[in-house]
């Protein structure tokens, strides 16, 4: 009898521990994406750069929030001014294989709009160091409220500040999008920080050319689709309709009413382990304590974010919070400079490794070029890249 009680207690403790661990795993979204990581539907071929070329397109998509941490307006403006003053000085010495300096895409939050911030940022973009797209934090919103926010903000960015662009075919003002708190299509389990289940039709209606929100791990908003370029369609009556979609592929046309989803890398980094046992996550986040390195570049390539049928074109959509304390010092400091030196050194050592600095818009256009069968890299609006 005593032994039976002990066994029952141990089993109960084991079950409780298992349930606790499972709850923790769900809270950081591991249940969302680890199955796709372990059992991928498609394996991207490895490229031996000693024998064949590999083109790596690097787009840094910044959740650019001058008012991060609720500073004074003066402090927020000083952050933007620091980017304006220091980014060119720190980085104009570096160029990619196309002869272009690093480019930064500032996904600016509609909910932190102040014209004085954007006026300074626009001057930096005019010098060719980056572009502005749209970021949005919202909560308990409505479809009507979301549409008004997105449409009015793109009009202000374009007409007041000379930012964004018009689509060369439709002449519509277009923008790339990152959802605040990663909650695209009301994807948090608790329904917080959005409120609109069907954001894809609204994004398309207001001129969104592509979404750059993912990956969101570690978060329960993470999609089950990982390391992919695909087209999401709205699913009536369903939240998180971007969870799956139709793969971008050479020779295939995007479905009507679908939105291009440009995902960044998401995989385990077995060279970095917590407690010496558990691998950390590589999700393309550029942090003060985890800056970009050549070692991370290898993981971005390994993630295999490609257009199906064009495996030697790899897309590294990275993200950061460039106004966050610490991150701003890294991105405007020696660690970031060393990363660009190391890219150039690797290209010199392995000429088949070709790296391209691109904006979010340029990355989306290169995806479309690949779909249309292009084999030579032509950066939109620029001359053909050298082999």
N, C-alpha and C positions, 0 to 999 in steps of 0.2 A: 504493500500500500504506500509506504513511504517513498519507495523508488518511483512508483507511478506518479505521485504528486510532484516529485523533483523533475521528472521528464516532462510533465505537463507545463510546469513553470518555465522550464528551459525552452520548450516549443513556443510558449506564449511570448517569451522575451525575444526569441528569434523572429517570430511573426511581426511583433511590434517594431523591431529594429528594421526588418525588411520593408515594412510599410512606411516607416519614417524616411528611410533612404529613398524609396520610390517617390515619396512626396517631394523630397529635395531635388531629385532628378527631373521631375515634372516641372518644378518651379523654374528651373533654368532651361527648360525646353529640350533636354537631351532625348526624351522620348520622341520628339518631333523628327529629328534628323539623323540620329545615330543608325537606325536601320538602313537608311539610304547610303550612309557612309560605309557600312559593313557589307551591304549587298547592293552595289550600284547597278542600275539598269543598263548603264553604258560605261565602258571603260575607254577613256581617251588614250590613244597610242602614245607611247613614250617617244621623245625626239632625242636623238643623239646629235648634239650640236657640233660634234667633230665631223659629222658626215652630211648633215643637212641643216638648212636654216631654220631658225625659230624666231618669230617676231613677237615680242612681248609689249603689249600696249598698257601703259600705266596711267590710270586716271585717279587722282586724289579728290575724293568727294567729301567736302568739309561740311559737317553740320555746324555751320558758322553762326554762333550765337554771341554777339557782343555783350549781351546782358546776362550771360551765364553767371549764376551766383548772386543775382540781384545787386549789381554794383550801382554806383551813381552814374548819371549820364556822362559826366566828365571821364570817369574811369573807362566806361564802355567805348567812348569815342577815342580815348588814348590807345585802346587795343587795336581798333581799326587803323588808326594813324600809324601804329607801329608796324602793322602788316604793309601798309603803303610805303613806308620809309625803308624797312629792313629787308623785305622779301627780294626786291630787285638787287639790292646790294649784296645779299648773301648768296644769291643763286644765279645771277645772270652770267657768271663765269662758266656754268655747266651747260652742255648741250647734248641732245640725243643724236642718233645716227642721221636724223634729218636736219641737224644744225639748229634745233629749236630749244629754248630754255625750258626748265620745268614749268608745268602749267597746273594751276590749282582751280578747282571748281568750287565756288562759294555758294553752297545751298543756304540761302538767306531766309530766316524765319519770318513769315508774314506777321506773326504775332509780336515781333520785336521791331517793327518798322519805325524808323526815324530817318527823315531825309538826309540829315547830316552824316549819318553812318554810310548810307549808300552813295552819297556824293564822293566821299573819299575812296570807297571801294571801286567805284566806276573809273576813277583816274588810274588806279592800278591795273584794271582790266584793259584800259585803253592802250597801255604800254605792252600788251601781249603776254602778260603773265597769268592770265586766267579769265574765267567767265563767271557769271552769276546765274544760278538757277533757283528753284523754289523749295523751301522747307516749311513745314507747318505743324504746329502743336495745336490740338484742339480737343475738346472734351464735351460730351453730351451734345454734339452738334446735330444738325439736320441736313438733309440733302440740299435744301435751298440755301442754308447758311454756308455750307461748304462751297457751293458753286459761286456764290457772291464773293467769298473770300478769295478764291483762286482767280476768278476773272478780273476782279478789281485790282488785285496785286500785280498780275501780269501787265495790266494796262499802265499802272504806275511805274513799274520797273522799266517798261519800254519807252513810254512817252515822257516821263519825268526825269529818268536817269540815263536813258540811252542804252539800257541793258537788254538782255534776251535777244531774240532774233525773229525774223519771219521765215516761215517754211518756204523754201524755194519753189515749191509746186503750188501750194494752196494760198500762199501769202498771209497765212494766219500767224499771229504771235504765238510762239511755242516755248515750252519750258520743260526741263527735266524736274523730277520730283523725288523728294525724300520725306517720308512721313515721320513726324516727331514721335518719340517714344516707340518707334518701330511698329506702330499699331495700324498699318494699312488694312483697310476693309474691316475695321473693328475686330482685329484679330487677337486681342488679349482675352484670355479665358474669362476674366472678370468683367469685360466690356468697358474698361476704363480707357480714357485718353483717345477717344474717337467718337463713336456714336452712330457712324454712317456705315452700314453693312456694304453698300453698293457704291464704292468710291470709283471703281474703274470707269463706268460710263461718264461720270462727272469729270474725271481727269481727262478723258478723251475729248469731251465736249469743250473743255476750256483750254485745249491746246497742249496737253502733255505728250511729249514725244517718247518718253521712256521713264520707267520707275527705277530708282537706284537704292531702295530701302534695304534690301537684303544683302548679307545675312544679318540677323538680329541676335543670334546666339551669343551669350547665354541669356535667353529670354523665351518665354512661352509663346511669343509671337512668331518664332522661327517657323518657316515653311518646311514641309517634308521634302520639297524639291530643293536640292542644294547644288552648288557649283554649276550653274546652268544659265544659259541665255534662252529665254522662252517667251511665249505670248500667252498672257492670261486673259480669259474671257469672264465676264460677269456671270455668276450663277444665281438666278433668281431664288430668293428665299434662303440663301446661304451666306453666312459670314466667311471671311477669309477665302474668297473665291480665287485668289492668286496662289493658293497652296500648290496647285498643279497647273500645267499648261501645255502648249504645243511647242516642241523644240524648234529653235532656229536652225535651219538646215540649208546647205547649198542647194540652189535650184528650187526651193520651196517659197511660196508666197504667204505672207502673214494673213491669218483669217481676218475677215471684216470685224470691226468693233472689238479688236483685241489690243492689248497694251504690251509693249516690249518690256520685259523684266530683265534688268542687267544685274546679275548677282556677283558678289565678291567671293573670294575663297572661303571655304569652311571645311576644316579638317583638324585632326589631332596632330599636335607637334610633339613627337616622341623624344625630341632632344631636350624638351623642357618639361619637367615633371614636378608635380606637387607632392611633397613628402617623399620624393624620390621614387614614387610608384605610379601616380596617376598623371597621364599626359595632359598638358594644357591645350587650350583651344587656339588654333590659328584662324582668326576671322577677318584679317585685313585691317584691324584697328591700329592706327598709328598713335602710340601713347608715349608719354614722357618716360615711363619705365620700360617701354617696349618699342623702341624706335625701329624704323625700317633698316634692314640689313640684307646683305647678299644671301645669307642663310634663309631668311624669310622669303626672299625672291624665289628660291628653289621650291619652297612650299607653294607659293602662288602659282608657279608653273605646274607643279604636281597636281594641284586642284583640278586642272584640265577644263577651265572655263573657256569653251570654244563654240564656234558655229560648227554643227555636225558636218563633216566632210572637209573641214579646213583645220586639221589638228595642229598645224605648225603656226597658226595664229592664236596666241593665248592672251586672254583679257584679264587684267588685274585691276578690278574696281576696288580701290582701297577707301577707307573712311577715317575720319578723325573729328575731334572737336577743337578747332584751331584757336578758339578764344578761351579755352579752359586753362586755368593756371597749371603750369608745368608743360602742357602740350605746346603752348605758344613758344616757350623757350626752346623746346626741342626742334620744332619746325623752323624756327628762325635762328638756329644755332649750329654748332659744329657737328652734332650727330647726323643731322639731315644733310649737311654738306658732305660728310664722309660717305654716306649712302650713294650720293651721286658720283663721287669719285670712284667708288667701287664698281658701279655700273659701267663706267667708262673703261675701267681697267679690265673688267671681264670681257667687254667687247674687243678690246685690243688683244687679249689672250685668245679669245674664241670669236673670230669675226662673224661666224654664223649666228652668234647670239646678238640679236638686234633689238634694241629697246627704243620705244617711242613714247614721248611725253604727250598726252592727249587730254583734252577736256572731256567732260561727260558727253557733250553734244558730238564731239569728234569720235568718241568711242561708239556711240550709237550708229553714226554714219558708216564707220568701218564694219560694224556688224552687218549692216545692210549691203555693203559692198561684197562681203564674203558670201552672203545669201545669193547674190546675183552672179557669183562665180568668179569674182576677181581673185587673182593670184599675186599680183604686184601690189605692194602697199602704197596707196596714195592718200595722204592725209587731206581731208576735205579743205579745199581752198588753197592748198599748197602744192609744190612741185612733187613729182615722183621721188620716193625715197631711194637712196642709193643701195645697191646690193652689197 
